[in-house]
Amino acid sequence: MPIYEYQCNNCSENFETLVMVSSTPECPSCNSNDLSRLMSACGFISKSSGPSGETTVKSAGTSACGSCSSSNCSSCGVG
């Protein structure tokens, strides 16, 4: 059951919701089902050793999680 990011075509509200297989998401502000699914940035952390033995950390974009940064996430415990 994935979490998707949507924009309401009726009131322009942006929101995230957990989508069950047989459910139809609706806007939490106006209850409309006229929604557009948004492309979310995929966030991850890749750690590797550099040529001098230092640790290199890279992140691909940001997560849908509002508290994530490239090296720390208080919600998912990364960092």
mmCIF file of the N, C-alpha and C atoms, coordinates in Angstrom:
data_MODEL
# 
_entry.id   MODEL 
# 
loop_
_atom_site.group_PDB 
_atom_site.id 
_atom_site.type_symbol 
_atom_site.label_atom_id 
_atom_site.label_alt_id 
_atom_site.label_comp_id 
_atom_site.label_asym_id 
_atom_site.label_entity_id 
_atom_site.label_seq_id 
_atom_site.pdbx_PDB_ins_code 
_atom_site.Cartn_x 
_atom_site.Cartn_y 
_atom_site.Cartn_z 
_atom_site.occupancy 
_atom_site.B_iso_or_equiv 
_atom_site.pdbx_formal_charge 
_atom_site.auth_seq_id 
_atom_site.auth_comp_id 
_atom_site.auth_asym_id 
_atom_site.auth_atom_id 
_atom_site.pdbx_PDB_model_num 
ATOM 1   N N  . MET A 1 1  ? 0.836   -1.167 0.000   1.00 0.00 ? 1  MET A N  1 
ATOM 2   C CA . MET A 1 1  ? 0.000   0.000  0.000   1.00 0.00 ? 1  MET A CA 1 
ATOM 3   C C  . MET A 1 1  ? 0.888   1.240  0.000   1.00 0.00 ? 1  MET A C  1 
ATOM 4   N N  . PRO A 1 2  ? 1.073   1.830  -1.147  1.00 0.00 ? 2  PRO A N  1 
ATOM 5   C CA . PRO A 1 2  ? 1.979   2.973  -1.260  1.00 0.00 ? 2  PRO A CA 1 
ATOM 6   C C  . PRO A 1 2  ? 1.339   4.286  -0.827  1.00 0.00 ? 2  PRO A C  1 
ATOM 7   N N  . ILE A 1 3  ? 2.190   5.222  -0.462  1.00 0.00 ? 3  ILE A N  1 
ATOM 8   C CA . ILE A 1 3  ? 1.764   6.586  -0.181  1.00 0.00 ? 3  ILE A CA 1 
ATOM 9   C C  . ILE A 1 3  ? 2.030   7.404  -1.437  1.00 0.00 ? 3  ILE A C  1 
ATOM 10  N N  . TYR A 1 4  ? 0.980   8.065  -1.928  1.00 0.00 ? 4  TYR A N  1 
ATOM 11  C CA . TYR A 1 4  ? 1.098   8.887  -3.122  1.00 0.00 ? 4  TYR A CA 1 
ATOM 12  C C  . TYR A 1 4  ? 0.873   10.346 -2.771  1.00 0.00 ? 4  TYR A C  1 
ATOM 13  N N  . GLU A 1 5  ? 1.451   11.214 -3.603  1.00 0.00 ? 5  GLU A N  1 
ATOM 14  C CA . GLU A 1 5  ? 1.297   12.655 -3.457  1.00 0.00 ? 5  GLU A CA 1 
ATOM 15  C C  . GLU A 1 5  ? 0.341   13.138 -4.551  1.00 0.00 ? 5  GLU A C  1 
ATOM 16  N N  . TYR A 1 6  ? -0.640  13.952 -4.168  1.00 0.00 ? 6  TYR A N  1 
ATOM 17  C CA . TYR A 1 6  ? -1.661  14.424 -5.098  1.00 0.00 ? 6  TYR A CA 1 
ATOM 18  C C  . TYR A 1 6  ? -1.813  15.931 -5.033  1.00 0.00 ? 6  TYR A C  1 
ATOM 19  N N  . GLN A 1 7  ? -2.389  16.492 -6.112  1.00 0.00 ? 7  GLN A N  1 
ATOM 20  C CA . GLN A 1 7  ? -2.855  17.869 -6.111  1.00 0.00 ? 7  GLN A CA 1 
ATOM 21  C C  . GLN A 1 7  ? -4.317  17.831 -6.516  1.00 0.00 ? 7  GLN A C  1 
ATOM 22  N N  . CYS A 1 8  ? -5.158  18.509 -5.758  1.00 0.00 ? 8  CYS A N  1 
ATOM 23  C CA . CYS A 1 8  ? -6.583  18.569 -6.054  1.00 0.00 ? 8  CYS A CA 1 
ATOM 24  C C  . CYS A 1 8  ? -6.815  19.543 -7.197  1.00 0.00 ? 8  CYS A C  1 
ATOM 25  N N  . ASN A 1 9  ? -7.532  19.103 -8.227  1.00 0.00 ? 9  ASN A N  1 
ATOM 26  C CA . ASN A 1 9  ? -7.842  19.963 -9.367  1.00 0.00 ? 9  ASN A CA 1 
ATOM 27  C C  . ASN A 1 9  ? -8.979  20.931 -9.046  1.00 0.00 ? 9  ASN A C  1 
ATOM 28  N N  . ASN A 1 10 ? -9.652  20.710 -7.928  1.00 0.00 ? 10 ASN A N  1 
ATOM 29  C CA . ASN A 1 10 ? -10.760 21.567 -7.527  1.00 0.00 ? 10 ASN A CA 1 
ATOM 30  C C  . ASN A 1 10 ? -10.294 22.753 -6.684  1.00 0.00 ? 10 ASN A C  1 
ATOM 31  N N  . CYS A 1 11 ? -9.464  22.490 -5.643  1.00 0.00 ? 11 CYS A N  1 
ATOM 32  C CA . CYS A 1 11 ? -9.048  23.565 -4.725  1.00 0.00 ? 11 CYS A CA 1 
ATOM 33  C C  . CYS A 1 11 ? -7.532  23.802 -4.699  1.00 0.00 ? 11 CYS A C  1 
ATOM 34  N N  . SER A 1 12 ? -6.759  23.049 -5.482  1.00 0.00 ? 12 SER A N  1 
ATOM 35  C CA . SER A 1 12 ? -5.295  23.162 -5.601  1.00 0.00 ? 12 SER A CA 1 
ATOM 36  C C  . SER A 1 12 ? -4.523  22.745 -4.355  1.00 0.00 ? 12 SER A C  1 
ATOM 37  N N  . GLU A 1 13 ? -5.162  22.035 -3.433  1.00 0.00 ? 13 GLU A N  1 
ATOM 38  C CA . GLU A 1 13 ? -4.496  21.514 -2.233  1.00 0.00 ? 13 GLU A CA 1 
ATOM 39  C C  . GLU A 1 13 ? -3.511  20.412 -2.623  1.00 0.00 ? 13 GLU A C  1 
ATOM 40  N N  . ASN A 1 14 ? -2.284  20.447 -2.075  1.00 0.00 ? 14 ASN A N  1 
ATOM 41  C CA . ASN A 1 14 ? -1.317  19.363 -2.237  1.00 0.00 ? 14 ASN A CA 1 
ATOM 42  C C  . ASN A 1 14 ? -1.346  18.527 -0.969  1.00 0.00 ? 14 ASN A C  1 
ATOM 43  N N  . PHE A 1 15 ? -1.368  17.192 -1.113  1.00 0.00 ? 15 PHE A N  1 
ATOM 44  C CA . PHE A 1 15 ? -1.414  16.315 0.048   1.00 0.00 ? 15 PHE A CA 1 
ATOM 45  C C  . PHE A 1 15 ? -0.870  14.944 -0.299  1.00 0.00 ? 15 PHE A C  1 
ATOM 46  N N  . GLU A 1 16 ? -0.556  14.172 0.733   1.00 0.00 ? 16 GLU A N  1 
ATOM 47  C CA . GLU A 1 16 ? -0.116  12.789 0.592   1.00 0.00 ? 16 GLU A CA 1 
ATOM 48  C C  . GLU A 1 16 ? -1.156  11.899 1.232   1.00 0.00 ? 16 GLU A C  1 
ATOM 49  N N  . THR A 1 17 ? -1.339  10.704 0.696   1.00 0.00 ? 17 THR A N  1 
ATOM 50  C CA . THR A 1 17 ? -2.280  9.764  1.286   1.00 0.00 ? 17 THR A CA 1 
ATOM 51  C C  . THR A 1 17 ? -1.864  8.336  0.984   1.00 0.00 ? 17 THR A C  1 
ATOM 52  N N  . LEU A 1 18 ? -2.198  7.447  1.904   1.00 0.00 ? 18 LEU A N  1 
ATOM 53  C CA . LEU A 1 18 ? -1.978  6.019  1.733   1.00 0.00 ? 18 LEU A CA 1 
ATOM 54  C C  . LEU A 1 18 ? -3.120  5.497  0.876   1.00 0.00 ? 18 LEU A C  1 
ATOM 55  N N  . VAL A 1 19 ? -2.809  4.822  -0.227  1.00 0.00 ? 19 VAL A N  1 
ATOM 56  C CA . VAL A 1 19 ? -3.834  4.373  -1.152  1.00 0.00 ? 19 VAL A CA 1 
ATOM 57  C C  . VAL A 1 19 ? -3.970  2.855  -1.065  1.00 0.00 ? 19 VAL A C  1 
ATOM 58  N N  . MET A 1 20 ? -5.135  2.413  -0.641  1.00 0.00 ? 20 MET A N  1 
ATOM 59  C CA . MET A 1 20 ? -5.461  0.989  -0.594  1.00 0.00 ? 20 MET A CA 1 
ATOM 60  C C  . MET A 1 20 ? -5.801  0.541  -2.009  1.00 0.00 ? 20 MET A C  1 
ATOM 61  N N  . VAL A 1 21 ? -5.744  -0.752 -2.269  1.00 0.00 ? 21 VAL A N  1 
ATOM 62  C CA . VAL A 1 21 ? -5.956  -1.285 -3.612  1.00 0.00 ? 21 VAL A CA 1 
ATOM 63  C C  . VAL A 1 21 ? -7.312  -0.883 -4.185  1.00 0.00 ? 21 VAL A C  1 
ATOM 64  N N  . SER A 1 22 ? -8.371  -0.994 -3.407  1.00 0.00 ? 22 SER A N  1 
ATOM 65  C CA . SER A 1 22 ? -9.709  -0.739 -3.935  1.00 0.00 ? 22 SER A CA 1 
ATOM 66  C C  . SER A 1 22 ? -10.256 0.638  -3.571  1.00 0.00 ? 22 SER A C  1 
ATOM 67  N N  . SER A 1 23 ? -9.446  1.520  -2.979  1.00 0.00 ? 23 SER A N  1 
ATOM 68  C CA . SER A 1 23 ? -9.953  2.824  -2.561  1.00 0.00 ? 23 SER A CA 1 
ATOM 69  C C  . SER A 1 23 ? -9.655  3.897  -3.601  1.00 0.00 ? 23 SER A C  1 
ATOM 70  N N  . THR A 1 24 ? -10.457 4.959  -3.572  1.00 0.00 ? 24 THR A N  1 
ATOM 71  C CA . THR A 1 24 ? -10.246 6.124  -4.409  1.00 0.00 ? 24 THR A CA 1 
ATOM 72  C C  . THR A 1 24 ? -9.916  7.279  -3.480  1.00 0.00 ? 24 THR A C  1 
ATOM 73  N N  . PRO A 1 25 ? -8.743  7.897  -3.624  1.00 0.00 ? 25 PRO A N  1 
ATOM 74  C CA . PRO A 1 25 ? -8.380  8.989  -2.717  1.00 0.00 ? 25 PRO A CA 1 
ATOM 75  C C  . PRO A 1 25 ? -9.254  10.212 -2.948  1.00 0.00 ? 25 PRO A C  1 
ATOM 76  N N  . GLU A 1 26 ? -9.405  11.010 -1.895  1.00 0.00 ? 26 GLU A N  1 
ATOM 77  C CA . GLU A 1 26 ? -10.129 12.266 -2.028  1.00 0.00 ? 26 GLU A CA 1 
ATOM 78  C C  . GLU A 1 26 ? -9.393  13.363 -1.272  1.00 0.00 ? 26 GLU A C  1 
ATOM 79  N N  . CYS A 1 27 ? -9.596  14.578 -1.710  1.00 0.00 ? 27 CYS A N  1 
ATOM 80  C CA . CYS A 1 27 ? -8.938  15.741 -1.126  1.00 0.00 ? 27 CYS A CA 1 
ATOM 81  C C  . CYS A 1 27 ? -9.404  15.934 0.316   1.00 0.00 ? 27 CYS A C  1 
ATOM 82  N N  . PRO A 1 28 ? -8.461  16.096 1.264   1.00 0.00 ? 28 PRO A N  1 
ATOM 83  C CA . PRO A 1 28 ? -8.852  16.306 2.655   1.00 0.00 ? 28 PRO A CA 1 
ATOM 84  C C  . PRO A 1 28 ? -9.482  17.684 2.899   1.00 0.00 ? 28 PRO A C  1 
ATOM 85  N N  . SER A 1 29 ? -9.293  18.632 1.975   1.00 0.00 ? 29 SER A N  1 
ATOM 86  C CA . SER A 1 29 ? -9.849  19.976 2.149   1.00 0.00 ? 29 SER A CA 1 
ATOM 87  C C  . SER A 1 29 ? -11.275 20.107 1.620   1.00 0.00 ? 29 SER A C  1 
ATOM 88  N N  . CYS A 1 30 ? -11.520 19.564 0.413   1.00 0.00 ? 30 CYS A N  1 
ATOM 89  C CA . CYS A 1 30 ? -12.835 19.771 -0.211  1.00 0.00 ? 30 CYS A CA 1 
ATOM 90  C C  . CYS A 1 30 ? -13.551 18.463 -0.565  1.00 0.00 ? 30 CYS A C  1 
ATOM 91  N N  . ASN A 1 31 ? -12.935 17.323 -0.257  1.00 0.00 ? 31 ASN A N  1 
ATOM 92  C CA . ASN A 1 31 ? -13.514 15.991 -0.512  1.00 0.00 ? 31 ASN A CA 1 
ATOM 93  C C  . ASN A 1 31 ? -13.710 15.663 -1.988  1.00 0.00 ? 31 ASN A C  1 
ATOM 94  N N  . SER A 1 32 ? -13.042 16.375 -2.865  1.00 0.00 ? 32 SER A N  1 
ATOM 95  C CA . SER A 1 32 ? -13.142 16.112 -4.300  1.00 0.00 ? 32 SER A CA 1 
ATOM 96  C C  . SER A 1 32 ? -12.302 14.891 -4.672  1.00 0.00 ? 32 SER A C  1 
ATOM 97  N N  . ASN A 1 33 ? -12.753 14.159 -5.696  1.00 0.00 ? 33 ASN A N  1 
ATOM 98  C CA . ASN A 1 33 ? -11.990 13.029 -6.243  1.00 0.00 ? 33 ASN A CA 1 
ATOM 99  C C  . ASN A 1 33 ? -11.290 13.424 -7.536  1.00 0.00 ? 33 ASN A C  1 
ATOM 100 N N  . ASP A 1 34 ? -11.383 14.694 -7.929  1.00 0.00 ? 34 ASP A N  1 
ATOM 101 C CA . ASP A 1 34 ? -10.737 15.193 -9.146  1.00 0.00 ? 34 ASP A CA 1 
ATOM 102 C C  . ASP A 1 34 ? -9.303  15.570 -8.804  1.00 0.00 ? 34 ASP A C  1 
ATOM 103 N N  . LEU A 1 35 ? -8.403  14.564 -8.864  1.00 0.00 ? 35 LEU A N  1 
ATOM 104 C CA . LEU A 1 35 ? -7.020  14.714 -8.396  1.00 0.00 ? 35 LEU A CA 1 
ATOM 105 C C  . LEU A 1 35 ? -6.025  14.410 -9.495  1.00 0.00 ? 35 LEU A C  1 
ATOM 106 N N  . SER A 1 36 ? -4.856  15.006 -9.378  1.00 0.00 ? 36 SER A N  1 
ATOM 107 C CA . SER A 1 36 ? -3.720  14.676 -10.242 1.00 0.00 ? 36 SER A CA 1 
ATOM 108 C C  . SER A 1 36 ? -2.620  14.119 -9.349  1.00 0.00 ? 36 SER A C  1 
ATOM 109 N N  . ARG A 1 37 ? -2.101  12.943 -9.708  1.00 0.00 ? 37 ARG A N  1 
ATOM 110 C CA . ARG A 1 37 ? -1.005  12.372 -8.928  1.00 0.00 ? 37 ARG A CA 1 
ATOM 111 C C  . ARG A 1 37 ? 0.285   13.063 -9.324  1.00 0.00 ? 37 ARG A C  1 
ATOM 112 N N  . LEU A 1 38 ? 1.065   13.467 -8.325  1.00 0.00 ? 38 LEU A N  1 
ATOM 113 C CA . LEU A 1 38 ? 2.313   14.190 -8.552  1.00 0.00 ? 38 LEU A CA 1 
ATOM 114 C C  . LEU A 1 38 ? 3.500   13.237 -8.525  1.00 0.00 ? 38 LEU A C  1 
ATOM 115 N N  . MET A 1 39 ? 4.558   13.618 -9.208  1.00 0.00 ? 39 MET A N  1 
ATOM 116 C CA . MET A 1 39 ? 5.806   12.863 -9.149  1.00 0.00 ? 39 MET A CA 1 
ATOM 117 C C  . MET A 1 39 ? 6.549   13.295 -7.898  1.00 0.00 ? 39 MET A C  1 
ATOM 118 N N  . SER A 1 40 ? 6.841   12.366 -7.030  1.00 0.00 ? 40 SER A N  1 
ATOM 119 C CA . SER A 1 40 ? 7.564   12.661 -5.801  1.00 0.00 ? 40 SER A CA 1 
ATOM 120 C C  . SER A 1 40 ? 9.047   12.435 -6.029  1.00 0.00 ? 40 SER A C  1 
ATOM 121 N N  . ALA A 1 41 ? 9.863   13.264 -5.390  1.00 0.00 ? 41 ALA A N  1 
ATOM 122 C CA . ALA A 1 41 ? 11.310  13.067 -5.460  1.00 0.00 ? 41 ALA A CA 1 
ATOM 123 C C  . ALA A 1 41 ? 11.667  11.853 -4.611  1.00 0.00 ? 41 ALA A C  1 
ATOM 124 N N  . CYS A 1 42 ? 12.485  11.005 -5.139  1.00 0.00 ? 42 CYS A N  1 
ATOM 125 C CA . CYS A 1 42 ? 12.905  9.800  -4.435  1.00 0.00 ? 42 CYS A CA 1 
ATOM 126 C C  . CYS A 1 42 ? 14.149  10.134 -3.618  1.00 0.00 ? 42 CYS A C  1 
ATOM 127 N N  . GLY A 1 43 ? 14.116  9.888  -2.339  1.00 0.00 ? 43 GLY A N  1 
ATOM 128 C CA . GLY A 1 43 ? 15.267  10.187 -1.499  1.00 0.00 ? 43 GLY A CA 1 
ATOM 129 C C  . GLY A 1 43 ? 15.939  8.920  -1.008  1.00 0.00 ? 43 GLY A C  1 
ATOM 130 N N  . PHE A 1 44 ? 17.247  8.898  -1.032  1.00 0.00 ? 44 PHE A N  1 
ATOM 131 C CA . PHE A 1 44 ? 18.010  7.787  -0.485  1.00 0.00 ? 44 PHE A CA 1 
ATOM 132 C C  . PHE A 1 44 ? 19.380  8.288  -0.085  1.00 0.00 ? 44 PHE A C  1 
ATOM 133 N N  . ILE A 1 45 ? 20.060  7.501  0.701   1.00 0.00 ? 45 ILE A N  1 
ATOM 134 C CA . ILE A 1 45 ? 21.416  7.850  1.110   1.00 0.00 ? 45 ILE A CA 1 
ATOM 135 C C  . ILE A 1 45 ? 22.345  6.731  0.672   1.00 0.00 ? 45 ILE A C  1 
ATOM 136 N N  . SER A 1 46 ? 23.421  7.100  0.012   1.00 0.00 ? 46 SER A N  1 
ATOM 137 C CA . SER A 1 46 ? 24.426  6.155  -0.439  1.00 0.00 ? 46 SER A CA 1 
ATOM 138 C C  . SER A 1 46 ? 25.748  6.515  0.230   1.00 0.00 ? 46 SER A C  1 
ATOM 139 N N  . LYS A 1 47 ? 26.299  5.583  0.983   1.00 0.00 ? 47 LYS A N  1 
ATOM 140 C CA . LYS A 1 47 ? 27.560  5.847  1.678   1.00 0.00 ? 47 LYS A CA 1 
ATOM 141 C C  . LYS A 1 47 ? 28.658  5.010  1.042   1.00 0.00 ? 47 LYS A C  1 
ATOM 142 N N  . SER A 1 48 ? 29.813  5.636  0.819   1.00 0.00 ? 48 SER A N  1 
ATOM 143 C CA . SER A 1 48 ? 30.954  4.913  0.272   1.00 0.00 ? 48 SER A CA 1 
ATOM 144 C C  . SER A 1 48 ? 32.238  5.529  0.806   1.00 0.00 ? 48 SER A C  1 
ATOM 145 N N  . SER A 1 49 ? 33.316  4.800  0.683   1.00 0.00 ? 49 SER A N  1 
ATOM 146 C CA . SER A 1 49 ? 34.617  5.311  1.116   1.00 0.00 ? 49 SER A CA 1 
ATOM 147 C C  . SER A 1 49 ? 35.305  5.997  -0.048  1.00 0.00 ? 49 SER A C  1 
ATOM 148 N N  . GLY A 1 50 ? 35.808  7.191  0.219   1.00 0.00 ? 50 GLY A N  1 
ATOM 149 C CA . GLY A 1 50 ? 36.528  7.946  -0.802  1.00 0.00 ? 50 GLY A CA 1 
ATOM 150 C C  . GLY A 1 50 ? 37.964  7.477  -0.910  1.00 0.00 ? 50 GLY A C  1 
ATOM 151 N N  . PRO A 1 51 ? 38.743  8.063  -1.822  1.00 0.00 ? 51 PRO A N  1 
ATOM 152 C CA . PRO A 1 51 ? 40.124  7.635  -2.055  1.00 0.00 ? 51 PRO A CA 1 
ATOM 153 C C  . PRO A 1 51 ? 41.028  7.800  -0.836  1.00 0.00 ? 51 PRO A C  1 
ATOM 154 N N  . SER A 1 52 ? 40.704  8.757  0.042   1.00 0.00 ? 52 SER A N  1 
ATOM 155 C CA . SER A 1 52 ? 41.547  8.964  1.229   1.00 0.00 ? 52 SER A CA 1 
ATOM 156 C C  . SER A 1 52 ? 40.990  8.268  2.457   1.00 0.00 ? 52 SER A C  1 
ATOM 157 N N  . GLY A 1 53 ? 39.951  7.435  2.267   1.00 0.00 ? 53 GLY A N  1 
ATOM 158 C CA . GLY A 1 53 ? 39.351  6.724  3.381   1.00 0.00 ? 53 GLY A CA 1 
ATOM 159 C C  . GLY A 1 53 ? 38.195  7.454  4.036   1.00 0.00 ? 53 GLY A C  1 
ATOM 160 N N  . GLU A 1 54 ? 37.906  8.702  3.570   1.00 0.00 ? 54 GLU A N  1 
ATOM 161 C CA . GLU A 1 54 ? 36.798  9.437  4.154   1.00 0.00 ? 54 GLU A CA 1 
ATOM 162 C C  . GLU A 1 54 ? 35.468  8.873  3.656   1.00 0.00 ? 54 GLU A C  1 
ATOM 163 N N  . THR A 1 55 ? 34.407  9.066  4.410   1.00 0.00 ? 55 THR A N  1 
ATOM 164 C CA . THR A 1 55 ? 33.079  8.591  4.024   1.00 0.00 ? 55 THR A CA 1 
ATOM 165 C C  . THR A 1 55 ? 32.383  9.662  3.202   1.00 0.00 ? 55 THR A C  1 
ATOM 166 N N  . THR A 1 56 ? 31.851  9.261  2.058   1.00 0.00 ? 56 THR A N  1 
ATOM 167 C CA . THR A 1 56 ? 31.119  10.159 1.186   1.00 0.00 ? 56 THR A CA 1 
ATOM 168 C C  . THR A 1 56 ? 29.645  9.811  1.285   1.00 0.00 ? 56 THR A C  1 
ATOM 169 N N  . VAL A 1 57 ? 28.798  10.824 1.494   1.00 0.00 ? 57 VAL A N  1 
ATOM 170 C CA . VAL A 1 57 ? 27.358  10.613 1.592   1.00 0.00 ? 57 VAL A CA 1 
ATOM 171 C C  . VAL A 1 57 ? 26.682  11.381 0.474   1.00 0.00 ? 57 VAL A C  1 
ATOM 172 N N  . LYS A 1 58 ? 25.798  10.715 -0.260  1.00 0.00 ? 58 LYS A N  1 
ATOM 173 C CA . LYS A 1 58 ? 25.065  11.358 -1.341  1.00 0.00 ? 58 LYS A CA 1 
ATOM 174 C C  . LYS A 1 58 ? 23.587  11.053 -1.180  1.00 0.00 ? 58 LYS A C  1 
ATOM 175 N N  . SER A 1 59 ? 22.754  11.985 -1.599  1.00 0.00 ? 59 SER A N  1 
ATOM 176 C CA . SER A 1 59 ? 21.315  11.805 -1.555  1.00 0.00 ? 59 SER A CA 1 
ATOM 177 C C  . SER A 1 59 ? 20.743  12.191 -2.906  1.00 0.00 ? 59 SER A C  1 
ATOM 178 N N  . ALA A 1 60 ? 19.721  11.461 -3.345  1.00 0.00 ? 60 ALA A N  1 
ATOM 179 C CA . ALA A 1 60 ? 19.064  11.764 -4.610  1.00 0.00 ? 60 ALA A CA 1 
ATOM 180 C C  . ALA A 1 60 ? 17.795  12.547 -4.326  1.00 0.00 ? 60 ALA A C  1 
ATOM 181 N N  . GLY A 1 61 ? 17.886  13.843 -4.358  1.00 0.00 ? 61 GLY A N  1 
ATOM 182 C CA . GLY A 1 61 ? 16.717  14.674 -4.165  1.00 0.00 ? 61 GLY A CA 1 
ATOM 183 C C  . GLY A 1 61 ? 16.256  14.690 -2.730  1.00 0.00 ? 61 GLY A C  1 
ATOM 184 N N  . THR A 1 62 ? 15.000  15.042 -2.559  1.00 0.00 ? 62 THR A N  1 
ATOM 185 C CA . THR A 1 62 ? 14.417  15.073 -1.241  1.00 0.00 ? 62 THR A CA 1 
ATOM 186 C C  . THR A 1 62 ? 13.297  14.070 -1.159  1.00 0.00 ? 62 THR A C  1 
ATOM 187 N N  . SER A 1 63 ? 12.941  13.716 0.013   1.00 0.00 ? 63 SER A N  1 
ATOM 188 C CA . SER A 1 63 ? 11.866  12.770 0.224   1.00 0.00 ? 63 SER A CA 1 
ATOM 189 C C  . SER A 1 63 ? 10.563  13.516 0.409   1.00 0.00 ? 63 SER A C  1 
ATOM 190 N N  . ALA A 1 64 ? 9.472   12.801 0.312   1.00 0.00 ? 64 ALA A N  1 
ATOM 191 C CA . ALA A 1 64 ? 8.181   13.392 0.612   1.00 0.00 ? 64 ALA A CA 1 
ATOM 192 C C  . ALA A 1 64 ? 8.068   13.700 2.097   1.00 0.00 ? 64 ALA A C  1 
ATOM 193 N N  . CYS A 1 65 ? 8.921   13.096 2.879   1.00 0.00 ? 65 CYS A N  1 
ATOM 194 C CA . CYS A 1 65 ? 8.948   13.330 4.317   1.00 0.00 ? 65 CYS A CA 1 
ATOM 195 C C  . CYS A 1 65 ? 9.416   14.761 4.569   1.00 0.00 ? 65 CYS A C  1 
ATOM 196 N N  . GLY A 1 66 ? 8.636   15.562 5.258   1.00 0.00 ? 66 GLY A N  1 
ATOM 197 C CA . GLY A 1 66 ? 8.951   16.963 5.470   1.00 0.00 ? 66 GLY A CA 1 
ATOM 198 C C  . GLY A 1 66 ? 10.150  17.211 6.351   1.00 0.00 ? 66 GLY A C  1 
ATOM 199 N N  . SER A 1 67 ? 10.575  16.204 7.147   1.00 0.00 ? 67 SER A N  1 
ATOM 200 C CA . SER A 1 67 ? 11.691  16.430 8.058   1.00 0.00 ? 67 SER A CA 1 
ATOM 201 C C  . SER A 1 67 ? 13.007  15.858 7.537   1.00 0.00 ? 67 SER A C  1 
ATOM 202 N N  . CYS A 1 68 ? 13.043  15.325 6.321   1.00 0.00 ? 68 CYS A N  1 
ATOM 203 C CA . CYS A 1 68 ? 14.267  14.742 5.774   1.00 0.00 ? 68 CYS A CA 1 
ATOM 204 C C  . CYS A 1 68 ? 15.214  15.811 5.232   1.00 0.00 ? 68 CYS A C  1 
ATOM 205 N N  . SER A 1 69 ? 16.484  15.524 5.359   1.00 0.00 ? 69 SER A N  1 
ATOM 206 C CA . SER A 1 69 ? 17.523  16.298 4.699   1.00 0.00 ? 69 SER A CA 1 
ATOM 207 C C  . SER A 1 69 ? 18.498  15.296 4.088   1.00 0.00 ? 69 SER A C  1 
ATOM 208 N N  . SER A 1 70 ? 19.550  15.751 3.494   1.00 0.00 ? 70 SER A N  1 
ATOM 209 C CA . SER A 1 70 ? 20.456  14.823 2.820   1.00 0.00 ? 70 SER A CA 1 
ATOM 210 C C  . SER A 1 70 ? 21.200  13.899 3.783   1.00 0.00 ? 70 SER A C  1 
ATOM 211 N N  . SER A 1 71 ? 21.279  14.259 5.067   1.00 0.00 ? 71 SER A N  1 
ATOM 212 C CA . SER A 1 71 ? 22.055  13.412 5.979   1.00 0.00 ? 71 SER A CA 1 
ATOM 213 C C  . SER A 1 71 ? 21.323  13.031 7.252   1.00 0.00 ? 71 SER A C  1 
ATOM 214 N N  . ASN A 1 72 ? 20.084  13.496 7.434   1.00 0.00 ? 72 ASN A N  1 
ATOM 215 C CA . ASN A 1 72 ? 19.396  13.215 8.687   1.00 0.00 ? 72 ASN A CA 1 
ATOM 216 C C  . ASN A 1 72 ? 17.886  13.204 8.476   1.00 0.00 ? 72 ASN A C  1 
ATOM 217 N N  . CYS A 1 73 ? 17.196  12.264 9.079   1.00 0.00 ? 73 CYS A N  1 
ATOM 218 C CA . CYS A 1 73 ? 15.735  12.220 9.036   1.00 0.00 ? 73 CYS A CA 1 
ATOM 219 C C  . CYS A 1 73 ? 15.215  11.827 10.393  1.00 0.00 ? 73 CYS A C  1 
ATOM 220 N N  . SER A 1 74 ? 14.506  12.730 11.049  1.00 0.00 ? 74 SER A N  1 
ATOM 221 C CA . SER A 1 74 ? 13.976  12.432 12.366  1.00 0.00 ? 74 SER A CA 1 
ATOM 222 C C  . SER A 1 74 ? 12.797  11.483 12.307  1.00 0.00 ? 74 SER A C  1 
ATOM 223 N N  . SER A 1 75 ? 12.120  11.368 11.162  1.00 0.00 ? 75 SER A N  1 
ATOM 224 C CA . SER A 1 75 ? 10.963  10.487 11.046  1.00 0.00 ? 75 SER A CA 1 
ATOM 225 C C  . SER A 1 75 ? 11.334  9.043  10.756  1.00 0.00 ? 75 SER A C  1 
ATOM 226 N N  . CYS A 1 76 ? 12.261  8.834  9.812   1.00 0.00 ? 76 CYS A N  1 
ATOM 227 C CA . CYS A 1 76 ? 12.590  7.462  9.417   1.00 0.00 ? 76 CYS A CA 1 
ATOM 228 C C  . CYS A 1 76 ? 13.890  6.963  10.025  1.00 0.00 ? 76 CYS A C  1 
ATOM 229 N N  . GLY A 1 77 ? 14.598  7.802  10.766  1.00 0.00 ? 77 GLY A N  1 
ATOM 230 C CA . GLY A 1 77 ? 15.785  7.369  11.483  1.00 0.00 ? 77 GLY A CA 1 
ATOM 231 C C  . GLY A 1 77 ? 17.062  7.305  10.675  1.00 0.00 ? 77 GLY A C  1 
ATOM 232 N N  . VAL A 1 78 ? 17.055  7.795  9.420   1.00 0.00 ? 78 VAL A N  1 
ATOM 233 C CA . VAL A 1 78 ? 18.251  7.781  8.594   1.00 0.00 ? 78 VAL A CA 1 
ATOM 234 C C  . VAL A 1 78 ? 19.175  8.889  9.069   1.00 0.00 ? 78 VAL A C  1 
ATOM 235 N N  . GLY A 1 79 ? 20.449  8.588  9.191   1.00 0.00 ? 79 GLY A N  1 
ATOM 236 C CA . GLY A 1 79 ? 21.389  9.634  9.516   1.00 0.00 ? 79 GLY A CA 1 
ATOM 237 C C  . GLY A 1 79 ? 22.200  9.338  10.664  1.00 0.00 ? 79 GLY A C  1 
# 
